């Protein structure tokens, strides 16, 4: 596993947590929730792309 992937996910998490705290303290809880959900979707897209690459590698390895 590439270490860059872990750093990308961690960076998204840190940025979103700070943004979430700022939005909650300013009374915008709904926007904070939507920001968190958007970040979750971004991270899931990154992970799904990596899983697709893994499946493609396995397919090439076994020549399906």
Secondary structure, 3 states (H helix, E strand, C coil): CCHHHHHHHHHHHHHHHHHHHHHHHCCCHHHHHHHHHHHHHHHHHHHHHHHHHHHHHHHHHHCC
